[in-house]
Amino acid sequence: MNDNPLSDLKDHLPSSVTRFNKSEYNDFLDNLFKSSTARYATFSFPIHSIDPLAYLEMCWKEDDFQYYWEKPNDEFAIAAGGEITSVTASGPNRFNGINNKVSTLGQQTAEFSTISHPYSGMFLLGGFSFFDQNNDDLWEDFPPASFYLPRWMIIKDGKFTLATFSIDVNAFSAAHELNNYITDQLDQLNATLEQKKSDGNTHQNGEASPTLLPKQESDYQKWTDSVIKAKELIRKNTFEKIVLARSIKVPKSTAIPPTQVVNSLRKQYTNCYNFLIHKPSGNTFLGSTPERLMSARNKLLLTEALAGSIGRGNTATEDAFLENKLSGNGKDQNEHNFVVQDIEERLEPFVKELSRNTTPEVKKLSNVQHLYTPIRAQLNEKSTILEVLGQLHPTPAVGGYPWEKAAPFIKDLEHFERGRYAGPIGWINSKGNMEFAVAIRSALCTKNHAHLFAGCGIVKDSDPATEWEETNLKLKPMLSALQYD
């Protein structure tokens, strides 16, 4: 193989790449075009620190797939754009369907990295809808399960930042063509990093003026009737708990770009998962959720029970009073215990050991506080992480208890299609690491409107007016980020 066409890549690498073996790189490209199994390839390089959201904002393409994920307190963020390929599934077996397709895609993908790191290589970004089918045109851009291999990706892990480019091998006829593409991508990356140093402006539109929130389209009487019907079903022992949600639709100000909405959310909700999935149609699903569904590292699973809510106080004394009130409230403790018990029952067939605290903590967010129990488990050898994810969804915090008995009643009592609301959203990579949150405190932004969602758990002693106010409280983060103050 002629080495000359490939010898200049070192000149295009970010200066943060301190180790580059030209021979390994050339061999990788050579083998890539000889391989009968490699359909895709990824190239990962460490780069100088940049805010991934800023990079996404500078590279934003309205007519392309765009993605963002961040939990500021964990100092971890992902920005990505473009689509090399995707996997989709629907129906009752969609979690296993995605698992099989992810496994196949992994076998078809070769990985090159100048550094050994758990976040180098192939990432698939996406999520699942709440139900296994979508029956509303509003959600046609978001299949019941869909994951995307992005064209480019920036990952920030603490003080370490990594760039990954993905390619379809069939798009190139020879190694030198692919090498030229990679050098072009590195040049664009370096130019954007330099732009970040010299220009604080972005190519986004300016801030919009706050708009008055119009009258809510959700009907309070319908909500009251639904809660009363749910309590009657509980009284008849049909189920013990059901989660009912509301959807409101507000005119969307086109002057507020999605990245600005997420920036507002991540500054205020540093202990939440802030996310964005933008589709080429222009529709964007985004939000800031406090609830982790599951994460996995080396067969160690982390999940949590998050149920039972109360507001924050204006003073330290008032806040402590509300915290004590939440901890001592029988209704909230009952609701929380349903969630803990259900998660343990679902995990039992898939794990070797499980541990949790015996009493819940209180997780404080900027506008609300929740009862919270973290749960750790060790996956057994026979189970897969996506299989367990499918067993955990939906938790009683967003579904009901027992779920099988509550599920048939949700659509009838809610009067709208949940779509991706309260579904698992997140990422999985080729090394078996993954993180998924529950997509609550979220909104679907279309061309002219924003559709916002919020729900709460209904148990035997729930009061419709109190639950209505709880949903109003949960709608506030998204309303504020969308500048409906």
SULWOTA-V123264 format. One record per backbone hydrogen bond with DSSP energy under -1.0 kcal/mol. NH is the residue of the N-H (numbers start at 1). CO is the residue of the C=O. If there is no record, write none. Layout:
nh = [NH NH]
co = [CO CO]
//
This chain:
nh = [6 7 9 11 12 17 18 25 26 27 28 29 30 31 32 33 35 39 40 41 42 43 44 45 47 55 56 57 58 59 64 66 67 68 69 70 71 73 74 75 76 77 78 79 80 81 82 84 87 89 91 94 97 98 99 100 101 102 103 104 105 106 107 108 110 112 114 120 124 125 126 127 128 129 130 139 140 142 146 147 148 149 151 152 153 154 155 156 157 158 160 162 163 164 165 166 167 169 171 172 178 179 180 181 182 183 184 185 186 187 188 189 190 191 192 193 194 195 196 197 198 199 211 223 224 225 226 227 228 229 230 231 232 233 234 235 236 237 238 240 241 242 243 244 246 248 250 252 256 261 262 263 264 265 266 267 268 269 272 273 274 275 276 277 278 279 282 284 285 286 287 288 289 293 294 295 296 297 300 301 302 303 305 307 310 319 320 321 322 323 324 325 326 327 328 329 333 334 335 336 337 338 339 340 341 342 343 344 345 346 347 348 350 352 355 361 363 365 369 370 371 372 373 375 376 377 378 379 380 388 389 390 391 392 393 398 399 401 406 407 409 410 413 414 415 421 422 423 425 426 427 428 429 430 432 434 435 436 437 438 439 440 443 444 445 446 450 451 452 453 454 456 458 462 467 468 469 470 471 472 473 474 475 479 480 481 482 483 484]
co = [3 4 6 8 9 14 16 21 22 23 24 25 26 27 28 29 31 108 108 167 110 165 112 163 161 51 52 53 54 55 61 278 80 276 78 274 76 270 71 72 71 156 69 154 67 152 65 149 147 145 132 91 93 94 95 96 97 98 99 100 101 102 103 104 40 42 44 117 428 148 426 146 424 144 419 136 137 139 127 87 125 85 81 81 164 79 162 77 160 75 157 155 45 153 43 151 41 39 168 169 174 175 176 177 178 179 180 181 182 183 184 185 186 187 188 189 190 191 192 193 194 195 483 219 220 221 222 223 224 225 226 227 228 229 230 231 232 234 233 401 401 458 399 456 454 452 450 448 253 257 258 259 260 261 262 263 264 265 269 289 70 287 68 285 66 283 279 445 277 443 275 441 273 436 436 302 434 300 297 377 295 375 373 371 369 315 316 317 318 319 320 321 322 323 324 326 329 330 331 332 333 334 335 336 337 338 339 340 341 342 343 344 347 378 376 372 370 368 310 363 308 361 305 303 355 301 353 299 350 384 385 386 387 388 389 395 395 241 402 403 406 407 409 410 411 418 439 420 437 126 435 124 433 122 429 296 427 294 425 291 423 438 286 451 284 449 250 444 248 442 246 244 242 459 463 464 465 466 467 468 469 470 471 475 476 477 478 480 479]
//
